[in-house]
Amino acid sequence: MKNIIFISPPAGGKGTQSDLLVKKYNYKHISVGNLLREEVESGSEDGKIIDAELLKGNFVPDEMATKILKKALINNEGPFIFDGYPRTLKQLDDFEEILKELNMNNIVAVYLNLSEEEAIKRATGRMICPTCSRTYHKYYREVKPKVDNLCDKCITTLVVRNDDKLETYQERYKNYKEKTAPLINKFKEKGILFTINDPVHPDETFKQIEKVIK
Ligand SMILES: [Zn+2]
């Protein structure tokens, strides 16, 4: 199985596809953000350094992110899904160094290409129950609440996460576009880019992904 770098706009369906891959093919989901948080919680020396940077409101230095990522790759069995990393061209260079060092060259960049309009519809339609944390969607029949805006189970009024509110989302989308576009071109040059246009149905998207990872 190939290792996967996932690229999609926020709320673009990356999470759903990752879950399916983990379940069916035993992929190990690697989120650098989570790894850094875990390192902080472990109370290690590196964790303390990371914590101090975050407290100062700084980004974690690239070298630290690289070190933590490398450790996770050594200590776990692949295949891996890389989520939210590499996010910049500099990180891509570091990432390629690690792959070379660990002799991992079997990789594909899966790009879920959604229009901004569709991405907004997805994000702003997401609702969560503040009582039981169950998630719903205004526009998708399979996960629509039985009664508009109410949790099926607790009858609590559903809320939209701040991240998913229209203005916040538009900002995140713009940010994503600016930062990710150069990476997408790089992956294309390297011949490892696989684009799925308008991935509306999760089942069909998954089938397409299955074809390129084997
Ligand atoms: Zn509920």
Boltz pocket constraint, residues with backbone or C-beta under 6 A from the ligand:
constraints:
  - pocket:
      binder: B
      contacts: [[A, 129], [A, 130], [A, 131], [A, 132], [A, 133], [A, 134], [A, 151], [A, 152], [A, 153], [A, 154], [A, 155], [A, 156]]
      max_distance: 6.0
